[in-house]
Amino acid sequence: MDSVARHAAHHLLNLTLPNPLTLHYPWKGSQDLRELTISRPGWGELRFASVYGFRHIQNLVAQIKRGECEYDYVEVMACPRGCTNGGGQVRAQAIDAVNRNF
C-alpha cells in the first residue's frame, strides 16, 4: 500500500509523503486493517486500506457494500498479518533459479 499511496499522492495531489507513513488502525485490538488518508486542500482526498486474513476481508467487503466506508484503493492479502513472502512476490526458489541462469 505504501508505494501505491506515495505514487498516487505525487501524481494526483502533487505531494511528497513523509517516511514512515502514519497509519490508522480502526479495529480495536487488531492490526489486520490499516487505513491511510491523504488530503490536500483544494485538491481532494485519497483513502487507502490494507486488510489481511479472510475473516477481515469479508468484514471489510460487507462494510463497503453497506456504504459504511469508502476507499480509493484496497490492498488485500489472504494470509493473517500479511503474506510471509509479500503479496505477489517471487518465491525464494524462483529467485535462486534466476540467479543460477545468469
C-alpha positions as CSV (number, residue, x, y, z in Angstrom):
1,M,0.0,0.0,0.0
2,D,2.9,2.4,0.8
3,S,4.3,2.6,-2.7
4,V,0.8,3.0,-4.3
5,A,-0.1,5.7,-1.8
6,R,3.2,7.6,-2.5
7,H,2.7,7.3,-6.2
8,A,-0.9,8.5,-6.1
9,A,-0.1,11.4,-3.7
10,H,2.7,12.5,-6.0
11,H,0.8,12.3,-9.3
12,L,-2.7,13.2,-8.2
13,L,-2.2,15.6,-5.3
14,N,1.3,16.9,-6.1
15,L,2.5,15.8,-2.6
16,T,5.6,14.0,-1.3
17,L,4.7,11.9,1.7
18,P,6.8,11.6,4.8
19,N,8.6,8.4,5.8
20,P,7.2,6.5,7.6
21,L,3.6,6.9,6.8
22,T,1.1,7.5,9.7
23,L,-1.4,4.7,9.5
24,H,-4.7,4.4,11.3
25,Y,-5.9,1.1,12.8
26,P,-9.8,1.4,13.1
27,W,-10.5,-2.1,14.5
28,K,-9.6,-2.1,18.2
29,G,-7.0,-4.8,19.1
30,S,-6.3,-5.7,15.5
31,Q,-3.7,-4.5,13.1
32,D,-5.3,-6.5,10.3
33,L,-6.9,-3.4,8.8
34,R,-4.7,-0.4,8.2
35,E,-6.1,2.9,6.8
36,L,-4.3,5.9,5.3
37,T,-6.0,9.2,4.3
38,I,-4.1,11.8,2.3
39,S,-5.6,15.2,1.7
40,R,-4.6,18.5,0.2
41,P,-7.0,21.5,0.5
42,G,-8.3,22.4,-2.9
43,W,-7.0,19.2,-4.5
44,G,-9.1,16.5,-2.8
45,E,-8.6,13.4,-0.6
46,L,-7.4,9.9,-1.2
47,R,-8.3,7.0,1.1
48,F,-6.4,3.7,1.2
49,A,-6.9,0.5,3.1
50,S,-4.8,-2.7,3.6
51,V,-6.6,-5.7,5.0
52,Y,-5.2,-9.2,5.9
53,G,-7.0,-12.5,6.6
54,F,-10.2,-13.9,5.1
55,R,-12.4,-13.1,8.0
56,H,-11.2,-9.4,8.0
57,I,-11.5,-9.3,4.2
58,Q,-15.2,-10.4,4.5
59,N,-15.9,-7.9,7.2
60,L,-14.4,-5.0,5.1
61,V,-16.2,-6.0,1.9
62,A,-19.5,-6.1,3.9
63,Q,-18.8,-2.6,5.3
64,I,-18.1,-1.3,1.8
65,K,-21.3,-2.9,0.4
66,R,-23.4,-1.3,3.2
67,G,-21.8,2.1,2.5
68,E,-20.2,2.3,5.9
69,C,-16.8,3.1,4.5
70,E,-15.3,4.2,1.1
71,Y,-11.8,3.8,-0.2
72,D,-10.0,4.7,-3.4
73,Y,-7.6,1.7,-3.1
74,V,-7.8,-1.5,-1.1
75,E,-4.9,-3.9,-0.8
76,V,-6.0,-7.5,0.1
77,M,-3.9,-10.4,1.4
78,A,-5.5,-13.6,2.5
79,C,-2.7,-14.5,5.0
80,P,-3.3,-13.2,8.6
81,R,-0.8,-10.4,9.2
82,G,0.1,-10.3,5.5
83,C,1.8,-12.9,3.3
84,T,5.2,-14.1,4.6
85,N,6.9,-13.6,1.2
86,G,4.9,-10.4,0.5
87,G,1.9,-10.2,-1.8
88,G,2.7,-11.2,-5.4
89,Q,6.4,-11.6,-4.6
90,V,8.6,-14.1,-6.4
91,R,9.3,-17.1,-4.2
92,A,12.9,-17.7,-3.0
93,Q,13.3,-20.8,-5.1
94,A,12.4,-18.9,-8.3
95,I,14.9,-16.2,-7.4
96,D,17.6,-18.9,-6.9
97,A,16.8,-20.3,-10.4
98,V,17.0,-16.9,-12.0
99,N,20.4,-16.3,-10.3
100,R,21.7,-19.6,-11.5
101,N,20.8,-18.8,-15.1
102,F,22.6,-15.5,-15.0
